[in-house]
Amino acid sequence: MTGANDDLKAAMRDALDRKHANDRGVPKGSPPKEKAHGPEVVGGGPKMHRRKAGGGGS
């Protein structure tokens, strides 16, 4: 059973090494893309006041 466990650990370690080598979460060389850009961001929408929900008080 120890041999099978060692094989499994080695396979998991190899997979983890491949995952760390891929490193997709870190942008390489170029600045990260903004989620929103262009005319749809400038100015934004109209400001709207909303009352806090709950408790009438009387």
Distance bins in CASP14 RR format, pairs under 12 A and 6 or more apart:
PFRMAT RR
TARGET T0000
AUTHOR 0000-0000-0000
RMODE 2
METHOD distances of the structure
MODEL  1
1 7 0 0 0 0 0 1 0 0 0 0 0
1 8 0 0 0 0 0 1 0 0 0 0 0
2 8 0 0 0 0 0 1 0 0 0 0 0
2 9 0 0 0 0 0 1 0 0 0 0 0
3 9 0 0 0 0 1 0 0 0 0 0 0
3 10 0 0 0 0 1 0 0 0 0 0 0
3 11 0 0 0 0 0 1 0 0 0 0 0
4 10 0 0 0 0 0 1 0 0 0 0 0
4 11 0 0 0 0 0 1 0 0 0 0 0
5 11 0 0 0 0 0 1 0 0 0 0 0
5 12 0 0 0 0 0 1 0 0 0 0 0
6 12 0 0 0 0 0 1 0 0 0 0 0
6 13 0 0 0 0 0 1 0 0 0 0 0
7 13 0 0 0 0 0 1 0 0 0 0 0
7 14 0 0 0 0 0 1 0 0 0 0 0
8 14 0 0 0 0 0 1 0 0 0 0 0
8 15 0 0 0 0 0 1 0 0 0 0 0
9 15 0 0 0 0 0 1 0 0 0 0 0
9 16 0 0 0 0 0 1 0 0 0 0 0
10 16 0 0 0 0 0 1 0 0 0 0 0
10 17 0 0 0 0 0 1 0 0 0 0 0
11 17 0 0 0 0 0 1 0 0 0 0 0
11 18 0 0 0 0 0 1 0 0 0 0 0
12 18 0 0 0 0 0 1 0 0 0 0 0
12 19 0 0 0 0 0 1 0 0 0 0 0
13 19 0 0 0 0 0 1 0 0 0 0 0
13 20 0 0 0 0 0 1 0 0 0 0 0
14 20 0 0 0 0 0 1 0 0 0 0 0
14 21 0 0 0 0 0 1 0 0 0 0 0
15 21 0 0 0 0 0 1 0 0 0 0 0
15 22 0 0 0 0 0 1 0 0 0 0 0
16 22 0 0 0 0 0 1 0 0 0 0 0
17 23 0 0 0 0 0 1 0 0 0 0 0
18 24 0 0 0 0 0 1 0 0 0 0 0
19 25 0 0 0 0 0 1 0 0 0 0 0
20 26 0 0 0 0 0 1 0 0 0 0 0
22 28 0 0 0 0 0 1 0 0 0 0 0
25 32 0 0 0 0 1 0 0 0 0 0 0
26 32 0 0 0 0 1 0 0 0 0 0 0
27 33 0 0 0 0 1 0 0 0 0 0 0
31 37 0 0 0 0 0 1 0 0 0 0 0
34 40 0 0 0 0 0 1 0 0 0 0 0
34 41 0 0 0 0 1 0 0 0 0 0 0
35 41 0 0 0 0 1 0 0 0 0 0 0
36 42 0 0 0 0 0 1 0 0 0 0 0
36 43 0 0 0 0 0 1 0 0 0 0 0
36 44 0 0 0 0 0 1 0 0 0 0 0
38 44 0 0 0 0 0 1 0 0 0 0 0
END
